[in-house]
Amino acid sequence: MPQTSILVIEDEPLIRMAVADDLRDAGFHTLEAANAEDALEILAAEASIAAIFTDIDLRGKVDGLKLAWTVQDRWPAVKIIITSGKRRIERTEAPDSSLFFPKPYTHQAVIEAIRRVIS
């Protein structure tokens, strides 16, 4: 059985690597992107991605919320988890099926949420 792939999108390298490592330790195949543009390229190339975990405040032209809406439109089966330490979002700002995790979060809570949404 192939591993479930999770794409972590975070522009802070240490945070991205820590989350990705914990997801790997939990048994997920994990891909990483530093911005929305890279994330979209990875999503287009990797059919095995079941969920994304994205920060809102990404460097580049597209933030994590715009990325979430794009993912919902192009890949409706991909589950979306959004995080931010700088802002809280209204339910209407994000796709209906997405989850929001304010920073700081525990990696265990993120892992459990991913398991829940992809099951």
NORQUIGI-V186272 format. One record per residue. N is the residue number from 1. RES is the residue in one letter. PSI is psi in whole degrees, -180 to 180 (NA if undefined). NEAR is the number of other C-alpha atoms within 10 Angstrom. Layout:
n=<N;N>
res=<RES;RES>
psi=<PSI;PSI>
near=<NEAR;NEAR>
//
This chain:
n=<1;2;3;4;5;6;7;8;9;10;11;12;13;14;15;16;17;18;19;20;21;22;23;24;25;26;27;28;29;30;31;32;33;34;35;36;37;38;39;40;41;42;43;44;45;46;47;48;49;50;51;52;53;54;55;56;57;58;59;60;61;62;63;64;65;66;67;68;69;70;71;72;73;74;75;76;77;78;79;80;81;82;83;84;85;86;87;88;89;90;91;92;93;94;95;96;97;98;99;100;101;102;103;104;105;106;107;108;109;110;111;112;113;114;115;116;117;118;119>
res=<M;P;Q;T;S;I;L;V;I;E;D;E;P;L;I;R;M;A;V;A;D;D;L;R;D;A;G;F;H;T;L;E;A;A;N;A;E;D;A;L;E;I;L;A;A;E;A;S;I;A;A;I;F;T;D;I;D;L;R;G;K;V;D;G;L;K;L;A;W;T;V;Q;D;R;W;P;A;V;K;I;I;I;T;S;G;K;R;R;I;E;R;T;E;A;P;D;S;S;L;F;F;P;K;P;Y;T;H;Q;A;V;I;E;A;I;R;R;V;I;S>
psi=<128;150;150;131;137;133;120;122;111;130;-10;110;-42;-39;-47;-47;-39;-46;-46;-43;-43;-37;-40;-46;-28;-1;5;146;124;131;155;144;144;-13;172;-37;-46;-40;-43;-37;-43;-45;-39;-30;-22;102;-12;0;121;-25;154;149;107;140;152;-47;85;148;147;-174;-23;126;177;-30;-45;-39;-45;-45;-39;-43;-44;-40;-45;-34;72;-21;-17;126;150;126;128;143;156;144;-10;-24;157;148;151;151;-36;-12;-18;158;146;-43;-1;159;151;131;114;145;145;147;160;143;-33;-39;-38;-45;-46;-40;-41;-45;-41;-47;-25;-5;NA>
near=<3;7;12;15;20;24;24;25;28;26;20;13;12;10;13;20;15;12;22;23;15;16;23;15;11;13;13;20;18;21;21;21;19;19;24;27;15;13;22;16;11;16;19;12;10;13;11;14;22;21;22;26;27;30;30;26;18;20;15;11;9;15;17;24;21;16;25;25;18;16;21;19;12;12;15;12;13;23;22;28;24;22;24;19;13;10;11;14;14;8;12;7;12;21;20;11;13;18;17;19;19;14;13;9;12;10;14;13;11;18;16;11;15;22;14;9;16;13;7>
//
